[in-house]
Each structure stands twice: as C-alpha cells, then as structure tokens.
C-alpha cells in the first residue's frame, strides 16, 4: 500500500496575484497612455503564459519524482519481511530510486531519505526533493522546488501450520560424525565393523558379541549396537534429529513474535509405521517437550520386527508415511487474518531418502518415489526437504549390494520432491540444528511469493 504526502509551493499563485493587483492599479489611472496599457497587457499575457508553462512543467516533474519514490518504496518493502531485513530493504529502495532519479530532467540534483520502521507493520518510506529551473518565470522565481513522499508496507506475514515428518528408521541410527562412525566400526569386530547403532530387543539372537565397556551400562558386553553407541558416547543421527527439532521450536517462537504471525506445529516420525509425536499445537513449549520423545525404531532381531513378525528388515515405509501425512493435513488457506481464511501449510520432511519396504510380498530397497510429493504440492502445500546425506559405507556388505547402486541419485530425487528453494542437504558431521533452522526460515520467506 502506498501513501502520498503532496507538497508543491504556491509561488505561482502568489506571482499571478501580484500581477493582477498591479494591473488593477494601472487601469484606474485615467491619465495612462493607451500604448503603455497595451504593452503592459501584452507583458501580462506573456507572463501568465510563462507561469502556466512553468506550473505544468513542475507538475509533470513532480509526477515523475513521485513515481520514482513510489517504485523505490515498493522495491524496499517487497523484501522487508521483518526487522532482520532492514538493511536489505534500505538497499533495495536506495538502488531503485538512484536508478530512476537519474532519468529525471533536472540539473540541480535530487536529495532523498529512506526510512524503515523498527517494528511491525514493516514499512519503507521514501522522501525526495529537487528543484527545476524556471523557464519563463525568472522575474519571480529562478528555481521551482518539488517534494514528495511515498510509504509502502511490506508483505503481511502469513500464518503457517508446519507439519514435521521425521525419519526414525534404522538408517537414522548411523553415527552422526565420521569420528563416531570410526568408533562404532572399531568396536564391532564380530560384525565386520558396523557404523549403525541398530536397536534390538534381543541382540543375543544375532550373537553380536559387542565388547564390554567398563563402568558403563555395557559392562557385561553383548548389548545391541544402540546401547553400545550410548556406552561409547557416540551421537547418532536420531539424537541430533531430536535435539534439532527441540531447538526449532524455540526458533519458531522467536520468529512468530518478531513477525506478528501465528505458527502451529505438528510432529510425526515414520519407520515401518507412522508415529504421532505431537498433534497440531500453537504451543512451541509443548511441541519442544514432545520432541524429546523422538527415538529410534526398536526391532526384535535381524529381519524380525517382533518375535512373531518377519519383515526382512523392511523398516522404512514411505508409502505409508506420505499417505498418512497427506490425510492428516487439511486443505491449506492463504494465511491471512480475513474471516474464514486458514493458515498456509508446510510439510517439513527430514530423511536420508532410502525406501525400504515390502512391496507385493518382497523387500524393496530403492529411491523414494515422488508421486506422493506431487500429490501434496498439487494441493497447495509446500514441501521443505532436509536430506541427511546417506554416505557410502564400503565396509558394509549390505550397503554395497543394495544401496550403493543408487546412492549417488538420492539427493537429486529428494530435491525433486521439495518445493522451489526448499531443499537442504546436511552431511555427516554437519549441523542438523542449523540446517533445520535454515529450512524453516526459507519456508517463511517463500511464503510471501507462493500464494
């Protein structure tokens, strides 16, 4: 929205008024020579014409200056999402005004001030002034001053519901850093070196032979790899995912306050099942507490989900997860405060991108299909994807046989699932907290241009 404050001096009116009074006095002098009166009349006509021409030039110049100020204010406001964008907004308005004002017909220069608000509503105000030379009216004014002001409001911060869909399958139990991977491999010789902190309720059935770690819960030895990682002090990706999700709730609360918008969050995990961690809530404190319940899928033993269910370790069911999350999310709105409108929606999807599920009775390990992503995006819901890079595990025979053939294409496939500008990748040892925060901020920023 643009608000104009118009100010053009009335010097032209003053000049014409003075001329009118002078002519009236002359006309009352009956001794005046007719030729003098005629000359004065012609002079008056010429002066009036000159005043009119200068006035028209001033109006045209003011209109052009106002247009430059309007456009500059809009250019700045279009990027002024909150106070963190004040510098960007000022730069955008300044650059645009300088470009436009350089085209204006004045030899005397144009001065300007750019002001941005320090709190919501986020506005950019451009005030500009200049003078143009008088052509015919030099007797009264040599310079004609012009001043304009334009104020533009930044985009209204939309209300958004965030649905977090987080991978909790066994592959998220890989050590979160290369040092952690090395530690796990070094301490699992009976498994030929395993970097995964696999969670098993009956590890003895697989004869893991994990070593005893003195003065820890693993002092007896033989624990599953998940417990071994804990005893060795190795952080797993699922651990980082849990803490990053909790941290994100704090970021959401701070951003919501800064933007004068309303955000809500729901948290789900997926493995062989679709698990509800937190239903949609406006309390970021509640969501952060619930995020502490994010944990690794526990299986019975290798190939067995439970003591009675052999699923060949097919524990990453994307079809089930995407079907359920699509059903869970209602039709999105535009996120305005208009009566009857509802929040925009963003699906934040964190995964390593490897599908592992039973299809027609057989285990399928492959890239995740993107048809479900298309279905969700076609509903007007944006998808933000954080790819926790599935790194090569050359010491693992299972990886070499089933995952290595398509590992290089996982990131590309996930990027095609994401909405524009909403794909991030975090490497082993990378900061998942920072990556999730960046993804969240990008989702908010792109909300202004997505509707």
LINMO-V933873 format. One record per residue. N is the residue number from 1. PSI is psi in whole degrees, 0 to 359 (999 if undefined). OMEGA is omega in radians with two decimals (999 if undefined). D_LAST is the distance of its C-alpha to the last C-alpha in Angstrom with 1 decimal. Layout:
n	psi	omega	d_last
N	PSI	OMEGA	D_LAST
N	PSI	OMEGA	D_LAST
This chain:
n	psi	omega	d_last
1	136	-3.11	17.8
2	135	3.04	21.2
3	125	3.14	24.6
4	141	2.98	27.7
5	103	-3.00	31.2
6	137	3.13	33.7
7	110	3.07	37.2
8	120	-3.09	39.7
9	149	-3.08	43.4
10	35	-3.13	45.7
11	328	3.14	48.4
12	318	3.13	48.6
13	320	3.12	49.5
14	316	-3.13	52.1
15	313	3.14	53.7
16	323	3.13	54.0
17	317	3.12	55.4
18	319	3.12	58.1
19	319	3.14	59.1
20	317	3.14	59.4
21	320	-3.14	61.7
22	316	3.14	63.9
23	325	3.13	64.3
24	320	3.12	65.3
25	319	3.13	68.1
26	320	-3.09	69.4
27	337	3.13	69.5
28	350	-3.14	71.8
29	99	-3.07	74.3
30	345	3.14	76.7
31	355	-3.08	78.6
32	144	3.12	75.6
33	138	-3.10	76.3
34	325	-3.14	74.5
35	322	3.11	73.5
36	319	3.12	72.0
37	319	3.14	70.0
38	318	3.13	68.8
39	318	3.13	67.8
40	323	3.12	66.0
41	317	3.10	64.2
42	320	3.11	63.1
43	318	3.12	62.0
44	318	3.13	60.0
45	317	3.14	58.4
46	319	3.14	57.5
47	316	3.12	56.2
48	320	3.12	54.1
49	316	3.13	52.6
50	317	3.10	51.9
51	318	-3.14	50.3
52	319	3.12	48.0
53	315	3.12	47.1
54	320	3.13	46.3
55	317	3.11	44.3
56	320	3.10	42.2
57	319	-3.14	41.8
58	319	3.12	40.7
59	318	3.12	38.1
60	319	3.12	36.7
61	317	3.13	36.6
62	320	3.12	34.9
63	319	3.13	32.2
64	320	3.12	31.7
65	321	3.10	31.8
66	320	3.11	29.3
67	320	3.11	26.9
68	318	3.12	27.3
69	318	3.10	26.8
70	309	-3.08	23.7
71	321	3.14	22.1
72	318	3.12	23.3
73	318	3.12	21.9
74	319	3.13	18.4
75	318	3.12	18.8
76	316	-3.08	19.9
77	331	-3.10	17.5
78	339	3.12	14.4
79	5	-3.08	15.8
80	83	-3.06	17.3
81	324	3.06	15.4
82	183	-3.03	18.7
83	346	3.06	22.4
84	348	-3.11	22.4
85	15	-3.08	20.7
86	315	-3.13	23.4
87	317	3.12	25.3
88	318	-3.13	22.4
89	317	3.13	21.3
90	317	3.14	25.0
91	317	-3.13	25.5
92	315	-3.14	22.6
93	317	-3.13	23.8
94	312	-3.12	27.4
95	317	-3.10	27.0
96	317	-3.13	25.1
97	318	3.14	27.7
98	320	3.14	30.6
99	316	-3.10	29.6
100	320	-3.09	29.2
101	335	3.11	32.3
102	342	-3.12	34.4
103	355	-3.06	34.2
104	146	-3.08	35.5
105	71	3.05	39.2
106	140	3.11	40.9
107	5	-3.01	43.6
108	3	3.11	43.6
109	162	3.13	40.4
110	129	3.06	37.2
111	153	-3.07	36.7
112	158	2.93	33.5
113	140	3.10	32.1
114	124	3.14	28.7
115	136	3.07	28.0
116	147	3.13	25.1
117	155	-3.12	25.0
118	1	3.10	26.2
119	168	3.13	24.3
120	145	-0.04	21.2
121	143	-3.04	20.0
122	114	-3.07	19.5
123	154	3.05	20.9
124	125	-3.13	22.5
125	128	3.13	25.6
126	121	3.06	27.5
127	130	-3.08	31.0
128	147	3.10	33.1
129	152	-3.14	36.6
130	171	3.03	39.0
131	150	3.01	42.2
132	151	-3.12	43.4
133	139	3.07	47.0
134	135	-3.12	48.8
135	309	-3.07	50.3
136	344	-2.95	52.7
137	26	-3.09	52.6
138	338	3.10	54.2
139	327	-3.09	57.0
140	317	-3.10	54.8
141	130	3.04	51.7
142	329	-3.12	51.4
143	141	3.12	47.8
144	112	-3.12	44.9
145	144	3.11	42.5
146	137	3.10	38.8
147	140	3.13	36.2
148	159	3.06	32.5
149	140	3.07	29.8
150	137	3.10	26.0
151	129	3.13	23.6
152	142	3.12	19.8
153	138	3.08	17.6
154	171	-3.13	15.3
155	142	3.05	11.7
156	129	-3.13	12.0
157	118	-3.07	12.2
158	152	2.99	10.1
159	137	-3.04	12.4
160	137	2.96	12.3
161	125	3.13	14.8
162	127	3.07	16.3
163	114	-3.12	18.5
164	125	3.08	21.1
165	109	-2.94	23.0
166	132	-3.13	26.0
167	120	3.08	28.8
168	21	-3.12	32.2
169	168	-3.09	34.2
170	332	-3.12	37.5
171	342	3.07	36.1
172	0	3.10	34.4
173	8	3.07	38.0
174	148	3.11	38.7
175	143	-2.99	39.9
176	350	-3.14	37.2
177	163	3.12	39.2
178	325	3.10	41.7
179	321	3.11	44.5
180	320	3.09	43.6
181	315	-3.13	43.7
182	321	-3.14	47.1
183	316	-3.14	48.4
184	316	-3.14	47.4
185	319	-3.10	48.9
186	335	-3.07	52.1
187	12	3.10	52.6
188	55	-3.08	52.1
189	327	-3.13	55.0
190	342	3.11	55.8
191	15	-3.09	52.4
192	25	3.11	52.9
193	106	-3.10	50.3
194	124	-3.12	47.1
195	356	-3.09	44.1
196	139	3.03	42.4
197	59	-3.07	42.9
198	138	-3.05	43.1
199	113	-3.09	43.4
200	137	3.10	46.3
201	342	-3.14	48.2
202	67	-3.08	51.3
203	335	-3.14	51.6
204	332	-3.12	55.3
205	335	3.14	54.7
206	2	3.09	53.5
207	53	-3.07	56.2
208	329	3.12	53.8
209	36	3.11	56.7
210	143	-3.01	54.5
211	159	3.03	56.7
212	138	3.10	57.7
213	106	-3.06	56.2
214	147	3.07	58.7
215	28	3.05	57.8
216	178	3.08	54.5
217	351	-3.14	53.5
218	24	-3.07	54.3
219	339	3.13	58.0
220	338	-3.09	59.2
221	167	3.08	57.1
222	3	3.14	55.7
223	166	3.08	52.4
224	170	-3.07	49.2
225	332	3.11	47.1
226	312	3.10	44.5
227	323	3.12	47.4
228	317	3.11	48.9
229	319	3.12	45.8
230	316	-3.10	46.0
231	332	3.13	49.7
232	354	-3.11	49.2
233	26	-3.13	46.4
234	126	3.09	44.0
235	131	3.12	40.3
236	163	-3.14	38.3
237	326	3.13	34.6
238	328	3.08	34.1
239	314	3.12	35.5
240	324	3.13	33.1
241	317	3.13	30.2
242	312	-3.11	31.4
243	324	3.12	32.0
244	322	3.12	28.7
245	319	3.09	26.8
246	317	3.13	28.9
247	324	-3.13	28.2
248	327	3.14	24.5
249	323	3.09	24.8
250	318	3.09	26.5
251	317	-3.14	23.8
252	319	-3.14	21.1
253	314	-3.14	23.3
254	316	-3.12	24.0
255	320	3.13	20.4
256	317	3.12	19.4
257	316	-3.13	22.3
258	322	-3.06	21.5
259	355	-3.06	17.9
260	41	3.12	18.8
261	170	3.11	16.2
262	125	3.08	17.1
263	146	3.00	17.1
264	155	-3.05	18.9
265	139	2.96	20.3
266	144	-3.07	22.1
267	128	3.09	24.4
268	149	2.99	25.9
269	163	3.11	28.2
270	145	3.01	29.4
271	245	3.00	32.7
272	342	-3.13	34.7
273	174	3.05	33.0
274	116	-2.96	29.7
275	130	3.12	30.5
276	118	3.07	29.0
277	317	3.13	29.5
278	123	3.04	27.4
279	169	-3.04	25.4
280	126	-3.12	22.3
281	150	3.06	23.6
282	355	-3.13	22.6
283	108	3.12	25.8
284	333	3.08	25.5
285	315	3.10	29.3
286	317	-3.12	29.6
287	320	3.13	27.2
288	319	3.11	29.2
289	316	-3.14	32.4
290	326	-3.14	31.2
291	337	3.07	30.1
292	349	3.13	33.8
293	1	3.08	34.5
294	125	-3.08	32.8
295	172	-3.09	35.7
296	143	3.03	37.0
297	132	3.06	37.8
298	129	3.10	41.5
299	172	-3.11	43.4
300	308	3.07	47.1
301	180	-3.13	48.3
302	125	3.13	47.6
303	351	-3.08	46.2
304	122	3.08	46.4
305	316	3.03	43.6
306	179	-3.13	46.2
307	346	-3.13	49.9
308	0	-3.07	49.6
309	109	3.07	46.4
310	110	3.13	46.6
311	17	3.08	43.2
312	29	3.14	44.2
313	25	3.07	41.8
314	87	-2.92	38.8
315	16	3.12	36.7
316	88	-3.02	33.1
317	91	3.12	31.6
318	321	-3.12	28.0
319	313	-3.14	28.0
320	317	-3.11	28.9
321	312	-3.08	26.4
322	325	3.08	23.3
323	316	-3.11	24.4
324	318	-3.12	24.9
325	325	3.10	21.7
326	321	3.11	19.7
327	326	-3.10	21.9
328	324	-3.08	21.5
329	124	3.10	17.8
330	179	3.06	16.8
331	131	-3.11	13.9
332	159	3.04	10.8
333	199	3.13	9.3
334	355	3.08	6.7
335	15	3.13	9.4
336	175	3.10	10.8
337	8	3.12	14.6
338	146	-3.12	14.7
339	130	3.12	17.4
340	349	3.13	16.5
341	155	3.12	13.0
342	167	-3.09	13.0
343	155	2.89	11.6
344	167	3.14	9.0
345	140	3.09	11.3
346	128	3.01	12.6
347	115	3.06	15.8
348	115	-2.95	18.1
349	115	-3.12	20.8
350	121	-3.06	24.1
351	165	3.02	26.8
352	1	2.91	29.5
353	13	-3.12	28.3
354	116	3.10	31.6
355	137	3.14	31.8
356	93	-3.06	35.2
357	166	3.11	35.7
358	126	3.12	38.1
359	117	-3.11	37.4
360	40	3.06	40.0
361	0	-3.13	42.4
362	148	3.12	42.1
363	130	3.13	40.5
364	120	3.06	37.6
365	117	-2.98	36.6
366	180	2.97	33.9
367	150	3.07	30.5
368	132	3.05	27.7
369	149	-3.07	26.3
370	4	-3.11	22.6
371	324	3.11	22.3
372	323	3.09	21.2
373	316	3.14	18.4
374	319	3.13	17.3
375	315	-3.12	17.5
376	315	-3.13	15.4
377	326	3.12	12.6
378	344	3.07	12.8
379	359	-3.12	12.2
380	15	3.10	8.6
381	127	3.12	10.4
382	147	3.14	10.5
383	123	3.08	14.2
384	121	-3.03	16.0
385	129	2.98	19.6
386	113	-3.12	22.6
387	111	3.03	25.6
388	101	-2.90	28.9
389	127	3.07	31.0
390	98	-3.07	33.5
391	151	3.08	36.5
392	143	3.08	39.6
393	76	-2.99	42.4
394	343	3.12	45.4
395	357	-3.07	47.9
396	115	-3.07	46.3
397	324	3.11	47.6
398	314	3.12	44.9
399	313	-3.08	42.2
400	328	-3.09	44.2
401	316	-2.93	44.6
402	331	-3.03	41.3
403	322	-3.09	38.5
404	322	-3.09	39.8
405	334	-3.12	39.3
406	6	-3.06	35.5
407	322	-3.08	34.9
408	343	-3.07	33.8
409	359	-3.06	30.9
410	312	-3.11	29.3
411	317	3.13	27.0
412	319	-3.14	25.8
413	317	-3.14	25.2
414	326	3.12	23.1
415	326	3.11	21.0
416	339	3.07	20.2
417	327	-3.05	19.0
418	154	2.99	16.6
419	161	-3.13	13.1
420	136	3.10	13.2
421	11	-3.07	14.8
422	41	3.06	15.4
423	128	3.08	19.0
424	151	3.10	22.0
425	133	3.11	25.7
426	131	-3.08	28.5
427	169	3.02	32.1
428	129	-3.06	35.1
429	353	3.13	36.1
430	166	-3.07	32.7
431	100	-3.14	31.0
432	325	3.12	28.7
433	312	3.14	28.0
434	321	-3.13	26.8
435	318	3.12	24.7
436	323	3.10	23.0
437	316	3.12	22.3
438	320	3.13	21.0
439	317	3.10	18.6
440	313	-3.13	17.5
441	323	3.09	17.0
442	322	3.11	15.0
443	321	3.11	12.6
444	316	-3.09	12.2
445	316	-3.11	12.0
446	349	3.11	9.3
447	332	-3.06	7.1
448	336	-3.06	6.9
449	6	-3.05	5.8
450	342	-3.05	3.8
451	999	999	0.0
